[in-house]
Amino acid sequence: MGVYLHARVPNATRSLSAIFGFKTMNILILGAGRVGESVAESLVSEKNNITIVDTDPSRLQDLQARLDLKVIVGNGIQPTVLAQAGAADADMLIACAASDETNLVACKIAHERFNLPTTIARVRSPEFVENDPLTSREHGFAVDHVVCPEQIVTAYIEKLIAYPEALQVLAFAEGLLNLIAVRAVEGSPLVKHRLGEIPGLVPACELRVVAIFRNEKALMTLDGNSTIEHGDEVFVLAAAKDIHDVLVAMHNPSDPVRRLVIAGGGNVGLRLARSIAEDHRLKIIEPRKIRCDYLASQLPTRVLVLHGDASDARLLEDERIGDTDMFLALTNDDETNIMSALLAKQMGAAKVLAIVNRKAYADLVQGTQIDVALSPAHAAIGSFLTYVRRGNVVAVHSLRRGTAEALEGIVLGDRKSSPMALRRVDQIKLPKGALIGAIVRELSAESDEQGSSNTKQILMAHHDTVIKPGDHVVIFVSNKKDIHQVEKLFQVEAGYL
C-alpha cells in the first residue's frame, strides 16, 4: 500500500491555470480540527485567501489569533453559512470536519448551490474511495477528490515496519521511486564520505542525496565535496527496488520486524492490525474493555488483545516488551503515546514510534529516545496539497513538520513555452535550497505478441541530464517559502495550446 496519489494529466481547470498563470486562490476549509488546522497553516503561509468554518468559536479565535485568515462560526452544511464564508467566489472547498457525513453533504451543497469548482472531502470510512460513484461529481456527493488520513497514516507506518532503519519512506511515480529519510550512523558505508564517492561505494544501485539536515538545519549547498556525518538526517531518492541497499549504506542493518506491540486499538490501530496480522506476531493494548471485545471480534485469533494501560510499566514488563522489534503508540492521547513509547524504549524495545498531534510536543520529543514521532495531520497534508499545487503537480509530500516539501510534476510544452522542457538540469533556475532529484520517463517498448506496452525509466538527475516533455520530475524544496517558484517551473506559457 502506498500513499501516492495517481499521476494523471491535470484536469481542464488546472491546465488552464498552468497555461495562463497563477492567481491567489480563495480556499474554503470546513472544520478547524487537527487536520483542518494543519491545512490552514500550510496554505496561509503560501499567500492564499483562507476562510475556515467551524462550530467551535474558541478554536476559531485561537486560529485567527495565530494565522492571517477569516473565520466563520456555523454549521458548514448550511447554505447560509457557506454563503457567508464566500462559497460563491471560492476556488476550492476542503471539507475536513470530524464527520464523514458533514464533509460529503457540504461538498454536495457547495457544488449544487454555489457551483464551487473543486471539492475535496476528508473521510474516515474505507467505504468511500476516489472515483466511487457514491462520491463522484456526476452521480453522487459531488466530491472531486477523497482523502483518508487514517489510510495514509497506516500506509506510512507499514513502510516503517517493512524498512525499520528508515525515518520515512515516501512514494513517487506510482511507487516506482521512493524518497527515503534515514539517520546516518557511524560505521555505515557512506558516513564520513563525500557525495562524489557514492557511485564507487554503492555501485549496485543508483541514488541521489537531495538534502542533508545537520543539527536540525539544512545544508543549503550540496555538491560532490559535501560529506555525510554521523547523526545527519539524510533524504535520498532511489528506485523502490533499491530501498534496502540505500538504507544499509547509511544505517546499521536492522533485523526484520516480526514482533510488534500496538498501544491503542482506535481507527489507525485496527486498520494497521488488520493489514499486518498475518505476517507478524502482534499484541494490542487497549484501555477500553468494550473496544477490546470489538477488536477481538475483528482480528484473527493469533492477535493477542490486552485490556490495560500502555503506560503501565508493570504491564509492559509482563508482556516482555524488551523482546519487541517495534512498539507503536497509536492512541488518541499524546501524553500516553509519549510516555508509553519512552517506557518501551527504556525497557529494551528495538524501535518505538509515537503518534504526536500537538506541534509543541512533537518539537519536544525530537531527538529523544523516540525513534519516530508521527503527526497524522502532517502525514496527510501532502494529499491535500497535491490538489492545491498548480503547474501540473501530481504528487506532494510535506516533510519535517511542514518546513520542507518534495513534489512531482509533469513537464509539458517545449523549450519556448516551458522553463524546463528540453533543458539541461544546470540550465534550470531553481531557488536556493531546491534540487531536482530524479526524472521518471515513459519509454515505448517493443511490441510483443500481446500488443505494445509501456515502461518507465528512472533517471537520477545530473547537471547534464536533459529534461524532455512528458517527464515526471521530482524536486526537493528545503524551504517551503520557495514553493511558488518551483510550481512555476511546471507552468506552460499561454502560447502553448
Residue pairs with C-beta under 8 A, 6 or more apart in sequence:
1 151
1 154
1 155
1 158
1 275
2 155
2 171
2 174
2 175
3 152
3 155
3 156
3 170
3 171
3 379
3 382
3 383
3 397
4 171
4 172
4 173
4 174
4 175
4 395
5 383
5 386
5 394
5 395
6 130
6 174
7 173
7 174
7 394
7 395
7 408
7 410
7 472
8 394
9 15
9 410
10 18
10 392
10 394
10 410
13 117
13 118
14 390
14 392
15 392
17 23
17 390
17 391
18 390
18 391
18 392
18 412
18 490
18 491
18 492
19 491
19 492
19 493
19 494
19 496
19 497
20 494
21 491
21 494
22 390
22 391
22 484
22 487
22 488
22 491
24 47
24 48
24 49
25 48
25 49
25 91
25 92
25 388
26 48
26 49
26 51
26 86
26 89
26 90
26 91
26 92
27 43
27 48
27 49
27 50
27 51
27 90
27 91
27 92
27 93
27 94
27 388
28 51
28 52
28 53
28 82
28 85
28 86
28 87
28 90
28 92
28 93
28 94
28 110
28 116
29 36
29 39
29 40
29 43
29 50
29 51
29 52
29 53
29 93
29 94
29 96
30 36
30 52
30 53
30 54
30 76
30 93
30 94
30 95
30 96
30 97
30 102
30 103
30 106
31 52
31 53
31 54
31 76
31 95
31 96
31 97
31 98
31 102
31 103
31 122
32 40
32 52
32 53
32 54
32 56
32 59
32 60
32 63
32 71
33 54
33 59
33 96
33 97
33 98
34 357
34 376
34 377
35 96
35 122
35 149
35 376
35 377
35 380
36 52
36 54
36 94
36 96
36 97
37 63
37 377
38 375
38 377
38 378
38 380
38 381
38 402
39 94
39 96
39 381
39 384
40 50
40 52
40 63
40 67
40 69
41 67
41 402
42 381
42 384
42 385
42 398
42 402
42 480
43 50
43 388
44 50
44 67
44 68
44 69
45 480
45 481
46 480
46 483
46 484
47 484
48 388
49 70
50 67
50 68
50 69
50 70
51 69
51 70
51 71
51 72
51 85
51 86
51 90
52 60
52 63
52 69
52 70
52 71
52 72
53 71
53 72
53 73
53 74
53 76
53 81
53 82
53 85
54 60
54 71
54 73
54 76
54 97
55 73
55 74
55 75
56 73
57 73
60 71
60 72
60 73
61 71
63 69
63 71
64 70
64 71
70 85
70 86
72 81
72 84
72 85
74 80
74 81
74 84
74 85
75 81
76 82
76 85
76 95
76 97
76 102
76 106
77 102
77 105
77 106
77 109
79 109
79 113
82 106
82 109
82 110
82 113
82 114
83 114
87 93
87 110
87 113
87 114
87 116
88 114
90 110
90 114
90 116
91 117
91 118
92 116
92 117
92 118
92 119
92 120
92 387
92 388
93 106
93 107
93 110
93 116
93 118
93 119
93 120
94 120
94 122
94 384
95 102
95 103
95 104
95 106
95 107
95 119
95 120
95 121
95 122
96 103
96 121
96 122
96 147
96 384
97 103
97 106
97 122
100 121
100 123
100 124
100 125
100 128
103 121
103 122
103 123
104 121
104 123
104 128
104 135
104 141
104 143
105 141
106 121
107 119
107 120
107 121
107 141
107 142
107 143
108 141
108 142
110 116
110 119
110 142
111 119
111 137
111 142
112 142
118 144
118 145
118 387
119 137
119 142
119 143
119 144
119 145
120 143
120 144
120 145
120 146
120 147
120 384
120 387
121 128
121 135
121 141
121 143
121 145
121 146
121 147
122 147
122 148
122 149
122 380
123 146
123 147
123 148
124 148
124 150
124 267
126 148
126 151
127 134
128 134
128 135
128 146
128 148
129 135
129 146
129 148
130 145
130 146
132 140
132 146
133 139
133 140
134 140
134 141
135 141
135 143
135 146
136 142
136 143
137 143
137 144
144 387
145 387
147 380
147 383
147 384
149 376
149 377
149 379
149 380
149 383
150 267
150 268
150 271
150 376
151 271
152 379
152 380
152 383
153 268
153 355
153 374
153 376
153 379
153 380
154 268
154 271
154 272
154 275
156 168
156 374
156 379
157 268
157 272
157 328
157 330
157 353
157 374
158 272
158 275
158 276
159 166
159 168
159 169
160 166
160 167
160 168
160 169
160 326
160 353
160 372
161 257
161 260
161 276
161 280
161 326
162 169
162 257
163 169
163 180
163 243
163 244
163 247
164 254
164 255
164 256
164 257
164 325
164 326
164 350
164 351
165 182
165 247
165 248
165 250
165 251
165 252
165 253
165 254
166 180
166 181
166 182
166 243
166 247
167 181
167 182
167 183
167 233
167 371
167 372
168 179
168 180
168 181
168 399
169 178
169 179
169 180
169 181
169 243
170 178
170 179
170 180
170 397
170 406
171 177
171 178
171 240
171 395
172 178
172 179
172 395
172 406
172 408
172 438
172 440
172 472
172 474
173 408
173 440
173 456
173 458
173 472
173 474
175 240
176 239
176 240
176 440
176 456
176 458
177 237
177 238
177 239
177 240
177 438
177 440
177 458
177 474
178 237
178 238
178 239
178 240
178 243
179 210
179 235
179 236
179 237
179 397
179 406
179 437
179 474
179 476
180 235
180 236
180 237
180 238
180 243
180 246
180 247
181 233
181 234
181 235
181 236
181 399
182 233
182 234
182 236
182 246
182 247
182 250
182 251
183 231
183 232
183 233
183 234
183 250
183 251
184 190
184 191
184 228
184 229
184 230
184 231
184 232
184 233
184 234
184 250
184 251
185 191
185 230
185 250
185 251
185 252
186 192
186 230
187 252
188 248
188 249
188 250
188 251
188 252
189 201
189 202
189 248
189 249
189 250
190 198
190 201
190 202
190 228
190 249
190 250
191 228
191 229
191 230
191 250
192 227
192 228
192 229
192 230
193 201
193 227
193 228
194 224
194 225
194 226
194 227
195 209
195 222
195 223
195 224
195 225
195 226
195 227
195 228
196 223
196 224
196 225
198 207
198 209
199 206
201 249
202 245
202 246
202 249
204 242
204 245
205 238
205 239
205 242
205 245
205 246
206 238
206 239
206 242
206 458
206 460
207 236
207 237
207 238
207 242
207 246
207 249
207 460
208 236
208 237
208 238
208 437
208 438
208 460
208 461
209 222
209 226
209 228
209 234
209 235
209 236
210 222
210 235
210 236
210 237
210 406
210 435
210 437
210 476
211 218
211 219
211 222
211 234
211 235
211 404
211 435
211 476
211 478
212 218
212 219
212 222
212 226
212 228
212 232
212 233
212 234
212 235
213 219
213 232
213 233
213 234
213 235
213 400
214 229
214 231
214 232
214 233
216 366
218 404
218 433
218 478
218 479
219 226
220 432
220 433
220 478
222 435
228 234
228 250
234 250
235 399
235 406
235 476
236 246
236 250
237 437
237 438
237 460
237 474
237 476
238 245
238 246
239 458
247 253
254 350
254 351
255 325
255 350
256 325
257 280
257 325
257 326
257 351
258 280
258 281
258 325
259 280
259 281
259 282
259 323
259 324
259 325
259 326
260 276
260 280
260 281
260 282
260 283
260 324
260 325
260 326
260 327
260 328
261 282
261 283
261 284
261 285
261 319
261 321
261 324
261 326
261 327
261 328
261 344
261 349
262 269
262 272
262 273
262 282
262 283
262 284
262 285
262 328
262 330
263 269
263 284
263 285
263 310
263 327
263 328
263 329
263 330
263 331
263 336
263 337
263 340
264 284
264 285
264 286
264 310
264 329
264 330
264 331
264 332
264 336
264 337
264 355
265 273
265 284
265 285
265 286
265 291
265 292
265 294
265 295
265 305
266 291
266 330
266 331
266 332
268 330
268 355
268 376
269 284
269 286
269 328
269 330
269 331
270 295
270 298
270 299
272 328
272 330
273 282
273 284
273 295
273 299
273 303
274 298
274 299
276 282
277 299
277 300
277 302
277 303
278 300
281 302
282 302
282 303
282 304
283 303
283 304
283 305
283 306
283 319
284 295
284 299
284 303
284 304
284 305
284 306
285 306
285 308
285 309
285 310
285 315
285 319
286 292
286 295
286 305
286 306
286 307
286 308
287 307
287 308
287 309
287 310
289 307
292 305
292 306
292 307
295 303
295 305
296 305
299 305
306 315
306 319
308 315
309 315
309 336
310 316
310 329
310 331
310 336
310 340
311 336
311 339
311 340
311 343
313 343
313 347
316 340
316 343
316 344
316 347
317 347
321 327
321 343
321 344
321 347
321 348
321 349
322 347
322 348
322 349
323 348
324 344
324 348
324 349
324 350
325 349
325 350
325 351
326 349
326 350
326 351
326 352
326 353
327 340
327 341
327 344
327 345
327 349
327 351
327 352
327 353
328 352
328 353
329 336
329 337
329 338
329 340
329 341
329 344
329 352
329 353
329 354
329 355
330 337
330 355
331 337
331 340
331 355
334 355
334 356
334 357
334 358
334 361
337 354
337 355
337 356
338 354
338 356
338 361
338 365
338 370
340 354
341 352
341 353
341 354
341 370
342 352
342 368
342 369
342 370
344 352
345 352
345 369
345 370
345 371
346 369
351 371
351 372
352 369
352 370
352 371
352 372
353 370
353 371
353 372
353 373
353 374
354 365
354 370
354 372
354 373
354 374
355 374
355 375
355 376
356 362
356 365
356 373
356 374
356 375
357 375
357 376
357 377
359 375
359 401
361 373
362 373
362 375
362 401
363 401
365 373
366 373
375 401
378 398
378 401
378 402
381 398
381 402
382 395
382 396
382 397
382 398
382 405
383 396
385 396
385 398
385 405
386 393
386 394
386 395
386 396
389 396
389 407
389 409
389 483
389 487
390 487
390 491
391 409
391 487
391 488
391 489
391 490
391 491
392 409
392 410
392 411
392 412
392 490
392 491
392 492
393 407
393 408
393 409
393 487
393 490
394 408
394 409
394 410
394 472
395 407
395 408
396 405
396 406
396 407
396 408
397 405
397 406
397 407
398 404
398 405
399 405
399 406
402 480
403 479
403 480
404 476
404 477
404 478
404 479
404 480
405 476
405 477
405 480
405 483
406 437
406 474
406 475
406 476
406 477
407 474
407 475
407 477
407 483
407 486
408 440
408 472
408 473
408 474
408 475
409 472
409 473
409 475
409 487
409 489
409 490
410 470
410 471
410 472
410 473
410 490
411 418
411 420
411 421
411 467
411 468
411 469
411 470
411 471
411 472
411 473
411 490
412 418
412 421
412 469
412 470
412 490
412 492
412 496
413 421
413 469
413 492
413 493
413 496
414 421
414 422
414 469
414 496
415 421
415 422
415 423
416 493
416 495
416 496
417 492
417 493
417 495
417 496
418 469
418 491
418 492
418 493
418 496
419 428
419 429
419 488
419 489
419 491
420 428
420 467
420 473
420 489
420 490
421 467
421 468
421 469
422 466
422 467
422 468
422 469
423 466
423 467
424 463
424 464
424 465
424 466
424 467
425 436
425 461
425 462
425 463
425 464
425 465
425 467
426 463
426 464
428 436
428 467
428 489
430 436
430 475
430 485
430 486
430 489
431 477
431 479
431 482
431 485
431 486
432 482
433 477
433 478
433 479
433 482
434 475
434 476
434 477
434 478
434 479
434 482
434 485
434 486
435 475
435 476
436 461
436 473
436 474
436 475
437 460
437 461
437 474
437 475
437 476
438 458
438 459
438 460
438 461
438 473
438 474
439 458
439 459
439 461
439 465
439 467
439 471
439 472
439 473
439 474
440 456
440 457
440 458
440 459
440 471
440 472
440 473
440 474
441 456
441 457
441 459
441 468
441 470
441 471
441 472
442 454
442 455
442 456
442 457
442 470
443 454
443 455
443 456
443 457
444 452
444 454
445 452
445 453
445 454
445 455
447 453
459 465
461 473
467 473
473 490
475 486
475 489
477 483
477 486
